[in-house]
C-alpha cells in the first residue's frame, strides 16, 4: 500500500513539473512576442513550446525530487549516528589545537556535571585538577598527531569531585581543519574493583599463610597430645600389675587431661575452618545469657576443680542477648578455658554483665586473677598463626587458635572483642553484643 501511494505521489509530482514547465515556457514566449510586436505563435509552435517546456519541467522536477530524497536520507543518517553517539557510555569530544571543546555528546557533559552549553564554553584545562592544569602546554603537541594516544589521569567535575579517567585521543581533519577527537571513560568503578581485587588477594594470601602455619601448629600439638595418651595407656596396659592404684590414677588423669586438650584443639580447629568456609550456620535469636554461662561453667567445672579455681556466674538472671547459641557457647567455652588455664590454683574466674548500655548493647566480661598478658603479646592475640600460645600455670598447652575463632564469631554478630590485662594481676576479656530485639 505504501509503495503504491509512493508511486502515485511520484507520478503526480512529475505531472506537476511537466505542467509548470510547459506553462512557464509558454508565458515566456508570449511575453516575448508582445514585447517585440511579432506575429503570435501558431498552434504548432504552441504545441512545441508546451512539449519542450514540459520536458524541461519534468527533468527539473526529477532533479528536485532526487535532491530532496538525498537530503532527507542524509538528515536521517545524521540523526541515527547522533543517537548512537549520545547513547555511548564514554564521553566523546571534539577539541581544537588549544584544547577548547567544540562539540561533545550527552555523556560528555553529564560525566562532569555540566550542561552542554556550559561544556562548550570550557577547555581541557577546566576539566583537570589545578596542579595538573599548570603543566598542560598551550598548544597540543604535534607528536600526538602520529597516531592514537592512550593515557590515564584524574579529572575534576563541576562540584570539585576528582575522579579517575581513561582517555583515547587522535587528530582528525574536519572541514579542512585539524581537530582532536577524544574518548573519555569514567574509571571510578574500575579502580574500585581493582582495589577490591587487590585487597582480596592480599587477604587471601594472609589467610593461606595463617592457615598453613595453623595446620603446622595443630599437627605438632596433636602429635604431642596423642603421644602422651599412647605413652601413658601403654604403661597402664603393660605394667598395671606392678603399680599401685594411686600411680594408675595419676596416669589416668594425665590421659584424661591430654584427651581433653586434644578434643578442645579439634573443636577450635573445626569451628575456625567452618567459619572460614562460610559453613557455620548463623541463626541469631533471643538467648538468656545467664543460662549459656551456666552450661559452659558446668562443662568446665571439672577442669576448674582440679586447680581448685572458683567459677562465678555474675550475669543478670533475666539478661538476654541476640546471638547464635552454638557460636556463643564456643566463644564462652574458649574464654573460660583460657582463664582457667592461666589462673593459678585457688584462683577466681568470673563472668559478669550488668545489662544493656545506652546504645542497647550488652558488654560481657570474663575476668580472672591469673598471670596476665604482656603488652607486646596483646596485639597478636587475635591473629591466627601469629600468636604462639604459652603454657598455662600447670604446663597446659594450646595453639592460640581459640581466640581467633572468638573474634570471628563475635564480629559475625556485628560486635567486637578486646582484652585488658596487667602482668601478675590477671586479665579481662570483653565482648560487646546486641541485646535481644523486641
C-alpha positions as a Python dict, from the first residue, in 0.01 Angstrom:
ca = {
    (1, 'X'): (0, 0, 0),
    (2, 'X'): (281, 239, 94),
    (3, 'X'): (472, 155, -224),
    (4, 'X'): (162, 222, -440),
    (5, 'X'): (89, 555, -271),
    (6, 'X'): (459, 646, -306),
    (7, 'X'): (447, 566, -678),
    (8, 'X'): (132, 775, -732),
    (9, 'X'): (293, 1063, -544),
    (10, 'X'): (598, 1047, -769),
    (11, 'X'): (384, 1045, -1089),
    (12, 'X'): (181, 1337, -958),
    (13, 'X'): (496, 1537, -887),
    (14, 'X'): (629, 1460, -1235),
    (15, 'X'): (298, 1575, -1396),
    (16, 'X'): (305, 1892, -1194),
    (17, 'X'): (663, 1955, -1305),
    (18, 'X'): (567, 1889, -1669),
    (19, 'X'): (272, 2127, -1649),
    (20, 'X'): (464, 2402, -1471),
    (21, 'X'): (749, 2378, -1722),
    (22, 'X'): (505, 2399, -2016),
    (23, 'X'): (313, 2693, -1873),
    (24, 'X'): (628, 2880, -1778),
    (25, 'X'): (789, 2840, -2121),
    (26, 'X'): (465, 2935, -2300),
    (27, 'X'): (435, 3250, -2089),
    (28, 'X'): (790, 3345, -2172),
    (29, 'X'): (733, 3314, -2545),
    (30, 'X'): (400, 3501, -2524),
    (31, 'X'): (557, 3788, -2333),
    (32, 'X'): (842, 3796, -2581),
    (33, 'X'): (600, 3820, -2875),
    (34, 'X'): (405, 4102, -2726),
    (35, 'X'): (715, 4295, -2630),
    (36, 'X'): (863, 4268, -2977),
    (37, 'X'): (530, 4313, -3160),
    (38, 'X'): (597, 3994, -3353),
    (39, 'X'): (334, 3762, -3502),
    (40, 'X'): (165, 3546, -3243),
    (41, 'X'): (258, 3183, -3211),
    (42, 'X'): (83, 2932, -3433),
    (43, 'X'): (-80, 2627, -3288),
    (44, 'X'): (206, 2407, -3398),
    (45, 'X'): (452, 2637, -3227),
    (46, 'X'): (238, 2638, -2913),
    (47, 'X'): (245, 2259, -2907),
    (48, 'X'): (622, 2255, -2949),
    (49, 'X'): (668, 2511, -2669),
    (50, 'X'): (439, 2313, -2440),
    (51, 'X'): (625, 1992, -2522),
    (52, 'X'): (977, 2131, -2469),
    (53, 'X'): (868, 2325, -2159),
    (54, 'X'): (705, 2015, -2016),
    (55, 'X'): (1014, 1803, -2076),
    (56, 'X'): (1234, 2067, -1913),
    (57, 'X'): (996, 2094, -1618),
    (58, 'X'): (987, 1717, -1586),
    (59, 'X'): (1366, 1698, -1575),
    (60, 'X'): (1385, 1978, -1319),
    (61, 'X'): (1121, 1808, -1101),
    (62, 'X'): (1312, 1479, -1116),
    (63, 'X'): (1630, 1654, -1008),
    (64, 'X'): (1446, 1828, -725),
    (65, 'X'): (1286, 1502, -610),
    (66, 'X'): (1625, 1325, -610),
    (67, 'X'): (1784, 1611, -417),
    (68, 'X'): (1506, 1610, -157),
    (69, 'X'): (1541, 1234, -110),
    (70, 'X'): (1917, 1261, -72),
    (71, 'X'): (1883, 1545, 178),
    (72, 'X'): (1626, 1353, 380),
    (73, 'X'): (1841, 1039, 374),
    (74, 'X'): (2142, 1238, 489),
    (75, 'X'): (1942, 1402, 767),
    (76, 'X'): (1809, 1062, 884),
    (77, 'X'): (2161, 919, 877),
    (78, 'X'): (2295, 1211, 1083),
    (79, 'X'): (2013, 1167, 1333),
    (80, 'X'): (2082, 794, 1362),
    (81, 'X'): (2453, 839, 1421),
    (82, 'X'): (2395, 1125, 1662),
    (83, 'X'): (2161, 900, 1860),
    (84, 'X'): (2424, 625, 1867),
    (85, 'X'): (2690, 872, 1983),
    (86, 'X'): (2464, 1012, 2254),
    (87, 'X'): (2392, 659, 2379),
    (88, 'X'): (2763, 593, 2426),
    (89, 'X'): (2879, 534, 2784),
    (90, 'X'): (3201, 722, 2703),
    (91, 'X'): (3233, 1095, 2673),
    (92, 'X'): (3317, 1194, 2314),
    (93, 'X'): (3471, 1535, 2245),
    (94, 'X'): (3596, 1739, 1951),
    (95, 'X'): (3860, 1993, 2051),
    (96, 'X'): (4075, 2244, 1868),
    (97, 'X'): (4454, 2254, 1894),
    (98, 'X'): (4437, 2460, 2214),
    (99, 'X'): (4208, 2215, 2389),
    (100, 'X'): (3889, 2421, 2357),
    (101, 'X'): (3582, 2197, 2343),
    (102, 'X'): (3390, 2247, 2019),
    (103, 'X'): (3141, 1961, 2047),
    (104, 'X'): (3052, 1673, 2281),
    (105, 'X'): (2791, 1404, 2327),
    (106, 'X'): (2541, 1369, 2614),
    (107, 'X'): (2772, 1158, 2832),
    (108, 'X'): (3047, 1410, 2764),
    (109, 'X'): (2884, 1685, 2966),
    (110, 'X'): (2688, 1469, 3212),
    (111, 'X'): (3009, 1295, 3322),
    (112, 'X'): (3143, 1626, 3451),
    (113, 'X'): (2813, 1760, 3585),
    (114, 'X'): (2773, 2042, 3331),
    (115, 'X'): (2505, 2131, 3080),
    (116, 'X'): (2604, 2114, 2714),
    (117, 'X'): (2602, 2493, 2687),
    (118, 'X'): (2840, 2517, 2984),
    (119, 'X'): (3067, 2243, 2850),
    (120, 'X'): (3111, 2413, 2512),
    (121, 'X'): (3249, 2721, 2689),
    (122, 'X'): (3525, 2519, 2859),
    (123, 'X'): (3865, 2388, 2760),
    (124, 'X'): (4075, 2089, 2857),
    (125, 'X'): (4233, 2289, 3142),
    (126, 'X'): (3896, 2337, 3311),
    (127, 'X'): (3849, 1960, 3343),
    (128, 'X'): (4169, 1867, 3527),
    (129, 'X'): (4285, 1946, 3884),
    (130, 'X'): (4456, 2287, 3920),
    (131, 'X'): (4800, 2140, 3988),
    (132, 'X'): (4785, 1941, 3664),
    (133, 'X'): (4636, 2226, 3460),
    (134, 'X'): (4955, 2427, 3501),
    (135, 'X'): (5156, 2151, 3331),
    (136, 'X'): (4949, 2143, 3012),
    (137, 'X'): (5100, 2313, 2703),
    (138, 'X'): (4918, 2598, 2531),
    (139, 'X'): (4900, 2401, 2207),
    (140, 'X'): (4854, 2026, 2187),
    (141, 'X'): (5195, 1873, 2090),
    (142, 'X'): (5249, 1766, 1729),
    (143, 'X'): (5370, 1422, 1836),
    (144, 'X'): (5012, 1336, 1930),
    (145, 'X'): (4928, 1353, 1559),
    (146, 'X'): (5134, 1047, 1475),
    (147, 'X'): (4865, 804, 1595),
    (148, 'X'): (4627, 711, 1874),
    (149, 'X'): (4727, 820, 2224),
    (150, 'X'): (4614, 640, 2541),
    (151, 'X'): (4653, 773, 2892),
    (152, 'X'): (4504, 754, 3241),
    (153, 'X'): (4471, 1064, 3454),
    (154, 'X'): (4249, 1238, 3709),
    (155, 'X'): (3978, 1482, 3605),
    (156, 'X'): (3763, 1719, 3809),
    (157, 'X'): (3386, 1764, 3799),
    (158, 'X'): (3189, 2086, 3827),
    (159, 'X'): (3133, 2025, 4201),
    (160, 'X'): (3508, 1971, 4261),
    (161, 'X'): (3499, 1591, 4277),
    (162, 'X'): (3820, 1439, 4142),
    (163, 'X'): (3779, 1107, 3963),
    (164, 'X'): (3999, 875, 3752),
    (165, 'X'): (3954, 856, 3375),
    (166, 'X'): (4083, 657, 3080),
    (167, 'X'): (4140, 866, 2765),
    (168, 'X'): (4199, 780, 2398),
    (169, 'X'): (4278, 1064, 2154),
    (170, 'X'): (4369, 1110, 1790),
    (171, 'X'): (4392, 1400, 1544),
    (172, 'X'): (4142, 1417, 1257),
    (173, 'X'): (4074, 1659, 975),
    (174, 'X'): (3726, 1808, 992),
    (175, 'X'): (3606, 2058, 730),
    (176, 'X'): (3966, 2117, 634),
    (177, 'X'): (4080, 2194, 989),
    (178, 'X'): (4282, 1985, 1232),
    (179, 'X'): (4079, 1871, 1532),
    (180, 'X'): (4145, 1646, 1830),
    (181, 'X'): (3896, 1364, 1884),
    (182, 'X'): (3890, 1237, 2245),
    (183, 'X'): (3711, 943, 2407),
    (184, 'X'): (3692, 968, 2789),
    (185, 'X'): (3579, 683, 3016),
    (186, 'X'): (3496, 726, 3387),
    (187, 'X'): (3726, 477, 3562),
    (188, 'X'): (3582, 514, 3913),
    (189, 'X'): (3413, 174, 3927),
    (190, 'X'): (3706, 4, 3753),
    (191, 'X'): (3952, 145, 4008),
    (192, 'X'): (3725, 39, 4294),
    (193, 'X'): (3709, -312, 4151),
    (194, 'X'): (4087, -323, 4108),
    (195, 'X'): (4139, -205, 4467),
    (196, 'X'): (3886, -458, 4597),
    (197, 'X'): (4059, -733, 4400),
    (198, 'X'): (4398, -628, 4532),
    (199, 'X'): (4268, -628, 4890),
    (200, 'X'): (4101, -963, 4833),
    (201, 'X'): (4426, -1111, 4701),
    (202, 'X'): (4613, -971, 4999),
    (203, 'X'): (4358, -1114, 5242),
    (204, 'X'): (4368, -1449, 5065),
    (205, 'X'): (4746, -1464, 5084),
    (206, 'X'): (4737, -1371, 5453),
    (207, 'X'): (4467, -1629, 5518),
    (208, 'X'): (4658, -1902, 5335),
    (209, 'X'): (4975, -1816, 5524),
    (210, 'X'): (4785, -1823, 5853),
    (211, 'X'): (4616, -2149, 5758),
    (212, 'X'): (4949, -2314, 5673),
    (213, 'X'): (5102, -2201, 6000),
    (214, 'X'): (4797, -2306, 6200),
    (215, 'X'): (4791, -2651, 6042),
    (216, 'X'): (5159, -2690, 6125),
    (217, 'X'): (5098, -2590, 6487),
    (218, 'X'): (4791, -2813, 6517),
    (219, 'X'): (4973, -3113, 6372),
    (220, 'X'): (5258, -3065, 6620),
    (221, 'X'): (5028, -3021, 6920),
    (222, 'X'): (4801, -3311, 6825),
    (223, 'X'): (5106, -3532, 6790),
    (224, 'X'): (5218, -3434, 7141),
    (225, 'X'): (4873, -3493, 7290),
    (226, 'X'): (4824, -3833, 7130),
    (227, 'X'): (5182, -3923, 7213),
    (228, 'X'): (5104, -3861, 7580),
    (229, 'X'): (4780, -4060, 7558),
    (230, 'X'): (4953, -4354, 7390),
    (231, 'X'): (5251, -4343, 7627),
    (232, 'X'): (5051, -4349, 7949),
    (233, 'X'): (4798, -4600, 7815),
    (234, 'X'): (5083, -4836, 7717),
    (235, 'X'): (5232, -4810, 8066),
    (236, 'X'): (4896, -4896, 8218),
    (237, 'X'): (4847, -5188, 7979),
    (238, 'X'): (5199, -5330, 8020),
    (239, 'X'): (5269, -5262, 8387),
    (240, 'X'): (4930, -5234, 8555),
    (241, 'X'): (5002, -5526, 8794),
    (242, 'X'): (5330, -5365, 8906),
    (243, 'X'): (5188, -5021, 9001),
    (244, 'X'): (4987, -4903, 9294),
    (245, 'X'): (4634, -4771, 9246),
    (246, 'X'): (4747, -4412, 9308),
    (247, 'X'): (5004, -4435, 9030),
    (248, 'X'): (4747, -4576, 8789),
    (249, 'X'): (4509, -4300, 8889),
    (250, 'X'): (4778, -4041, 8812),
    (251, 'X'): (4833, -4200, 8469),
    (252, 'X'): (4458, -4195, 8404),
    (253, 'X'): (4440, -3826, 8498),
    (254, 'X'): (4725, -3747, 8258),
    (255, 'X'): (4547, -3939, 7981),
    (256, 'X'): (4223, -3758, 8057),
    (257, 'X'): (4395, -3418, 8053),
    (258, 'X'): (4572, -3490, 7723),
    (259, 'X'): (4250, -3620, 7566),
    (260, 'X'): (4057, -3312, 7686),
    (261, 'X'): (4317, -3079, 7542),
    (262, 'X'): (4320, -3268, 7210),
    (263, 'X'): (3942, -3256, 7196),
    (264, 'X'): (3939, -2884, 7269),
    (265, 'X'): (4201, -2830, 6999),
    (266, 'X'): (3995, -3023, 6743),
    (267, 'X'): (3679, -2832, 6832),
    (268, 'X'): (3854, -2500, 6784),
    (269, 'X'): (4007, -2611, 6457),
    (270, 'X'): (3673, -2730, 6317),
    (271, 'X'): (3494, -2413, 6430),
    (272, 'X'): (3759, -2193, 6269),
    (273, 'X'): (3758, -2395, 5946),
    (274, 'X'): (3378, -2379, 5925),
    (275, 'X'): (3382, -2004, 5975),
    (276, 'X'): (3645, -1950, 5707),
    (277, 'X'): (3447, -2152, 5455),
    (278, 'X'): (3116, -1989, 5547),
    (279, 'X'): (2984, -2326, 5655),
    (280, 'X'): (2889, -2222, 6006),
    (281, 'X'): (2513, -2190, 6038),
    (282, 'X'): (2442, -1842, 6170),
    (283, 'X'): (2098, -1830, 6335),
    (284, 'X'): (2078, -1547, 6588),
    (285, 'X'): (1785, -1544, 6829),
    (286, 'X'): (1690, -1423, 7175),
    (287, 'X'): (1903, -1611, 7431),
    (288, 'X'): (1926, -1596, 7808),
    (289, 'X'): (2290, -1511, 7869),
    (290, 'X'): (2297, -1646, 8225),
    (291, 'X'): (2178, -1988, 8109),
    (292, 'X'): (2451, -2002, 7843),
    (293, 'X'): (2713, -1918, 8104),
    (294, 'X'): (2577, -2188, 8336),
    (295, 'X'): (2607, -2450, 8061),
    (296, 'X'): (2969, -2362, 7992),
    (297, 'X'): (3057, -2349, 8363),
    (298, 'X'): (2907, -2697, 8413),
    (299, 'X'): (3119, -2828, 8124),
    (300, 'X'): (3444, -2682, 8260),
    (301, 'X'): (3384, -2719, 8631),
    (302, 'X'): (3574, -3047, 8643),
    (303, 'X'): (3884, -2883, 8491),
    (304, 'X'): (3848, -2588, 8728),
    (305, 'X'): (3810, -2815, 9032),
    (306, 'X'): (4142, -2987, 8955),
    (307, 'X'): (4310, -2648, 9013),
    (308, 'X'): (4059, -2552, 9285),
    (309, 'X'): (3952, -2247, 9084),
    (310, 'X'): (3613, -2090, 9155),
    (311, 'X'): (3381, -2021, 8862),
    (312, 'X'): (3126, -1749, 8936),
    (313, 'X'): (2836, -1655, 8709),
    (314, 'X'): (2754, -1293, 8789),
    (315, 'X'): (2536, -1223, 8486),
    (316, 'X'): (2189, -1075, 8548),
    (317, 'X'): (1938, -1359, 8554),
    (318, 'X'): (1695, -1206, 8303),
    (319, 'X'): (1951, -1052, 8064),
    (320, 'X'): (1905, -1159, 7703),
    (321, 'X'): (2128, -1124, 7401),
    (322, 'X'): (2051, -1161, 7030),
    (323, 'X'): (2304, -1422, 6919),
    (324, 'X'): (2367, -1763, 6771),
    (325, 'X'): (2359, -2019, 7054),
    (326, 'X'): (2629, -2256, 6922),
    (327, 'X'): (2866, -1971, 6845),
    (328, 'X'): (2819, -1813, 7186),
    (329, 'X'): (2881, -2143, 7363),
    (330, 'X'): (3203, -2182, 7162),
    (331, 'X'): (3317, -1829, 7249),
    (332, 'X'): (3237, -1859, 7621),
    (333, 'X'): (3399, -2204, 7641),
    (334, 'X'): (3719, -2073, 7481),
    (335, 'X'): (3742, -1768, 7706),
    (336, 'X'): (3666, -1962, 8025),
    (337, 'X'): (3912, -2237, 7927),
    (338, 'X'): (4185, -1976, 7876),
    (339, 'X'): (4101, -1807, 8205),
    (340, 'X'): (4131, -2140, 8391),
    (341, 'X'): (4449, -2223, 8204),
    (342, 'X'): (4627, -1903, 8307),
    (343, 'X'): (4495, -1884, 8662),
    (344, 'X'): (4689, -2044, 8943),
    (345, 'X'): (4543, -2283, 9199),
    (346, 'X'): (4279, -2143, 9434),
    (347, 'X'): (4214, -1860, 9188),
    (348, 'X'): (3889, -1699, 9073),
    (349, 'X'): (3725, -1671, 8730),
    (350, 'X'): (3414, -1455, 8693),
    (351, 'X'): (3167, -1389, 8412),
    (352, 'X'): (2996, -1053, 8452),
    (353, 'X'): (2741, -837, 8273),
    (354, 'X'): (2528, -557, 8417),
    (355, 'X'): (2280, -521, 8132),
    (356, 'X'): (2229, -316, 7815),
    (357, 'X'): (2415, 12, 7779),
    (358, 'X'): (2283, 339, 7635),
    (359, 'X'): (2315, 209, 7278),
    (360, 'X'): (2131, -114, 7352),
    (361, 'X'): (2443, -330, 7362),
    (362, 'X'): (2547, -587, 7618),
    (363, 'X'): (2907, -597, 7740),
    (364, 'X'): (3018, -934, 7878),
    (365, 'X'): (3339, -964, 8080),
    (366, 'X'): (3535, -1282, 8153),
    (367, 'X'): (3770, -1186, 8438),
    (368, 'X'): (4045, -1384, 8608),
    (369, 'X'): (4313, -1309, 8868),
    (370, 'X'): (4576, -1511, 8686),
    (371, 'X'): (4920, -1435, 8546),
    (372, 'X'): (4813, -1163, 8300),
    (373, 'X'): (4940, -1091, 7948),
    (374, 'X'): (5246, -894, 7842),
    (375, 'X'): (5161, -577, 7640),
    (376, 'X'): (5361, -687, 7336),
    (377, 'X'): (5154, -1007, 7313),
    (378, 'X'): (4812, -843, 7337),
    (379, 'X'): (4826, -706, 6981),
    (380, 'X'): (4883, -1058, 6840),
    (381, 'X'): (4622, -1240, 7046),
    (382, 'X'): (4350, -1243, 6781),
    (383, 'X'): (4573, -1309, 6478),
    (384, 'X'): (4570, -1677, 6384),
    (385, 'X'): (4915, -1803, 6305),
    (386, 'X'): (5100, -1507, 6462),
    (387, 'X'): (5034, -1572, 6828),
    (388, 'X'): (5222, -1860, 6983),
    (389, 'X'): (5025, -1983, 7281),
    (390, 'X'): (5220, -2001, 7606),
    (391, 'X'): (5198, -2275, 7865),
    (392, 'X'): (4940, -2245, 8140),
    (393, 'X'): (5015, -2225, 8510),
    (394, 'X'): (5037, -2607, 8523),
    (395, 'X'): (5201, -2650, 8181),
    (396, 'X'): (4870, -2667, 7988),
    (397, 'X'): (4929, -2616, 7618),
    (398, 'X'): (4726, -2462, 7337),
    (399, 'X'): (4755, -2304, 6993),
    (400, 'X'): (4610, -1954, 7028),
    (401, 'X'): (4351, -2059, 6770),
    (402, 'X'): (4058, -2031, 7009),
    (403, 'X'): (4082, -1651, 7034),
    (404, 'X'): (4080, -1615, 6656),
    (405, 'X'): (3759, -1819, 6646),
    (406, 'X'): (3611, -1599, 6921),
    (407, 'X'): (3690, -1281, 6732),
    (408, 'X'): (3538, -1402, 6405),
    (409, 'X'): (3223, -1530, 6579),
    (410, 'X'): (3173, -1204, 6770),
    (411, 'X'): (3233, -991, 6458),
    (412, 'X'): (2981, -1211, 6275),
    (413, 'X'): (2724, -1074, 6524),
    (414, 'X'): (2829, -716, 6450),
    (415, 'X'): (3005, -694, 6785),
    (416, 'X'): (3367, -671, 6895),
    (417, 'X'): (3605, -833, 7142),
    (418, 'X'): (3902, -686, 7326),
    (419, 'X'): (4124, -750, 7627),
    (420, 'X'): (4263, -555, 7920),
    (421, 'X'): (4542, -714, 8120),
    (422, 'X'): (4828, -650, 8358),
    (423, 'X'): (5109, -891, 8430),
    (424, 'X'): (5068, -1059, 8767),
    (425, 'X'): (4718, -918, 8823),
    (426, 'X'): (4501, -1106, 8576),
    (427, 'X'): (4311, -1039, 8256),
    (428, 'X'): (3963, -931, 8146),
    (429, 'X'): (3823, -1026, 7805),
    (430, 'X'): (3531, -810, 7696),
    (431, 'X'): (3265, -882, 7433),
    (432, 'X'): (3009, -632, 7306),
    (433, 'X'): (2693, -786, 7157),
    (434, 'X'): (2349, -663, 7054),
    (435, 'X'): (2080, -710, 7317),
    (436, 'X'): (1762, -902, 7247),
    (437, 'X'): (1550, -745, 6971),
    (438, 'X'): (1188, -677, 7058),
}
